[in-house]
Amino acid sequence: MGQDHDGASTPESEAAEEADWALATAATLQSKGDLDGARTWLRRAAEHLMDAGLDDRALDVAKQAAALSEPPPAPAPPPAA
């Protein structure tokens, strides 16, 4: 990763930078309660991380996106009287 011999960005470094932007966008959307938008940007980040060769990190981000897809737990029933 990094730059090639001419100082130009490599595709891997560009993908990693795109992933950082996608993660920042996802965090902003999640903080505003837009879980659908956050999930979309987390998935984009995971794709960019895979393009950058950061497969372990991509898997972690994909799991975060999946967690946002899970329905919230049902409330516990009231105690029996």
DALIN-V860595 format. One record per backbone hydrogen bond with DSSP energy under -0.5 kcal/mol. NH is the residue of the N-H (numbers start at 0). CO is the residue of the C=O. E is the energy in kcal/mol with one decimal. If there is no record, write none. Layout:
{{NH	CO	E} {NH	CO	E}}
This chain:
{{3	7	-2.5} {6	3	-1.8} {9	1	-1.9} {13	9	-2.3} {14	10	-2.3} {15	11	-2.2} {16	12	-2.1} {17	13	-2.5} {18	14	-2.2} {19	15	-2.0} {20	16	-2.1} {21	17	-2.4} {22	18	-2.7} {23	19	-2.2} {24	20	-2.4} {25	21	-2.5} {26	22	-2.3} {27	23	-2.1} {28	24	-2.6} {29	25	-2.6} {30	26	-2.2} {31	27	-1.1} {32	29	-1.6} {33	28	-2.6} {34	32	-1.5} {37	33	-2.3} {38	34	-2.5} {39	35	-2.0} {40	36	-2.2} {41	37	-2.4} {42	38	-2.2} {43	39	-1.9} {44	40	-2.3} {45	41	-2.4} {46	42	-2.0} {47	43	-2.4} {48	44	-2.7} {49	45	-2.1} {50	46	-2.2} {51	47	-1.7} {52	49	-1.4} {53	48	-2.9} {54	52	-0.9} {57	53	-2.4} {58	54	-2.3} {59	55	-1.8} {60	56	-2.3} {61	57	-2.6} {62	58	-2.1} {63	59	-1.7} {64	60	-2.2} {65	61	-2.3} {66	62	-2.2} {67	63	-1.4} {68	64	-0.7} {68	65	-0.9} {69	65	-0.8} {69	66	-0.6}}
